Amino acid sequence: SQVDSAVSAARAVKLPVVLGSAQSQTVGAGVWSTQPSWTAEGGAVAGQATAQTASSITAVVGRSPVDREELAGLQAAASKRGVPVRVMSVPTDPIKWATELPNDGVDLLALLAAAAEALPAAHALSATAGNWLPPRGILASSQLMNTDFINAAGTITRLGGIEFASNPTPFDPVAPYYAARLRTLEPGVRPSFDGLY
């Protein structure tokens, strides 16, 4: 493509390149994108699940293309690490779903959905959090790292029951605000488990 050719030419003369899209295969050393890589974030979720010694990942996935891209990254990275991934849609009956999870063999739960879609499930998890949480925890997409979601989801987000694909801690009232504003002010800078990328 023209973009790939231009990037190759710029690399040849050691010019840095900033692209307006993360879809190009050319993103790499010396080439940055102003858009998030949801595939990379899915891979980071799988990496964090491995760090938490998860024997399996149950991914609750929304309907958007972003959610599917993040899931693809999660599945690819988890497969390389030998960690099986079970995929389910965001539940239509969140209370029933959250009540049945303890008997469903869930080791680690990954929430990959937009805030509006994931909120009922997170709220249901808050309602059951006193009795049960997945042994290896709950990891969530950075799509959920915003103050409205954290405040509306119930106690589970405020007590550390969900780890976000973001370095800012939800325990610090300024950190979620920072992460949300970072996305608005600098779309190419993304929070991750290990910091900003």
Solvent accessible surface area in square Angstrom, and as a share of the most:
residue,aa,sasa,rsa
1,S,103,0.67
2,Q,164,0.73
3,V,73,0.42
4,D,52,0.27
5,S,72,0.46
6,A,63,0.49
7,V,2,0.01
8,S,68,0.44
9,A,63,0.49
10,A,16,0.13
11,R,103,0.38
12,A,82,0.63
13,V,102,0.59
14,K,179,0.76
15,L,105,0.52
16,P,97,0.61
17,V,22,0.13
18,V,102,0.58
19,L,22,0.11
20,G,58,0.56
21,S,48,0.31
22,A,24,0.19
23,Q,129,0.57
24,S,27,0.18
25,Q,171,0.76
26,T,17,0.10
27,V,65,0.37
28,G,37,0.36
29,A,94,0.73
30,G,32,0.31
31,V,2,0.01
32,W,138,0.49
33,S,20,0.13
34,T,50,0.29
35,Q,83,0.37
36,P,26,0.16
37,S,35,0.23
38,W,26,0.09
39,T,63,0.37
40,A,53,0.41
41,E,2,0.01
42,G,0,0.00
43,G,18,0.17
44,A,34,0.26
45,V,0,0.00
46,A,0,0.00
47,G,21,0.20
48,Q,39,0.17
49,A,0,0.00
50,T,54,0.31
51,A,75,0.58
52,Q,39,0.17
53,T,96,0.56
54,A,8,0.06
55,S,81,0.52
56,S,30,0.19
57,I,1,0.01
58,T,3,0.02
59,A,0,0.00
60,V,1,0.01
61,V,11,0.06
62,G,6,0.06
63,R,190,0.69
64,S,38,0.25
65,P,97,0.61
66,V,47,0.27
67,D,0,0.00
68,R,130,0.48
69,E,51,0.23
70,E,0,0.00
71,L,22,0.11
72,A,52,0.41
73,G,3,0.03
74,L,0,0.00
75,Q,72,0.32
76,A,54,0.42
77,A,13,0.10
78,A,1,0.00
79,S,82,0.53
80,K,176,0.75
81,R,115,0.42
82,G,63,0.61
83,V,16,0.09
84,P,83,0.52
85,V,37,0.21
86,R,93,0.34
87,V,66,0.38
88,M,42,0.19
89,S,86,0.56
90,V,24,0.14
91,P,22,0.14
92,T,144,0.84
93,D,74,0.38
94,P,26,0.17
95,I,102,0.52
96,K,117,0.50
97,W,28,0.10
98,A,0,0.00
99,T,81,0.47
100,E,89,0.40
101,L,2,0.01
102,P,56,0.35
103,N,138,0.71
104,D,61,0.32
105,G,64,0.61
106,V,8,0.05
107,D,20,0.10
108,L,0,0.00
109,L,0,0.00
110,A,0,0.00
111,L,1,0.01
112,L,0,0.00
113,A,1,0.01
114,A,42,0.33
115,A,26,0.20
116,A,91,0.71
117,E,35,0.15
118,A,1,0.01
119,L,53,0.26
120,P,64,0.40
121,A,1,0.00
122,A,0,0.00
123,H,98,0.44
124,A,1,0.01
125,L,1,0.00
126,S,16,0.10
127,A,72,0.55
128,T,21,0.12
129,A,28,0.21
130,G,81,0.78
131,N,139,0.71
132,W,51,0.18
133,L,64,0.32
134,P,5,0.03
135,P,89,0.56
136,R,101,0.37
137,G,22,0.21
138,I,2,0.01
139,L,0,0.00
140,A,0,0.00
141,S,0,0.00
142,S,0,0.00
143,Q,22,0.10
144,L,0,0.00
145,M,0,0.00
146,N,36,0.18
147,T,45,0.26
148,D,113,0.59
149,F,4,0.02
150,I,6,0.03
151,N,96,0.49
152,A,47,0.36
153,A,0,0.00
154,G,14,0.13
155,T,68,0.39
156,I,3,0.01
157,T,0,0.00
158,R,105,0.38
159,L,136,0.68
160,G,33,0.32
161,G,15,0.14
162,I,3,0.01
163,E,70,0.31
164,F,7,0.03
165,A,1,0.01
166,S,11,0.07
167,N,93,0.48
168,P,18,0.11
169,T,56,0.32
170,P,25,0.16
171,F,126,0.52
172,D,59,0.31
173,P,113,0.71
174,V,99,0.57
175,A,11,0.08
176,P,5,0.03
177,Y,115,0.44
178,Y,97,0.37
179,A,0,0.00
180,A,17,0.13
181,R,107,0.39
182,L,18,0.09
183,R,67,0.24
184,T,97,0.56
185,L,131,0.65
186,E,92,0.41
187,P,68,0.43
188,G,27,0.26
189,V,49,0.28
190,R,8,0.03
191,P,0,0.00
192,S,12,0.08
193,F,30,0.13
194,D,139,0.72
195,G,12,0.12
196,L,92,0.46
197,Y,93,0.35
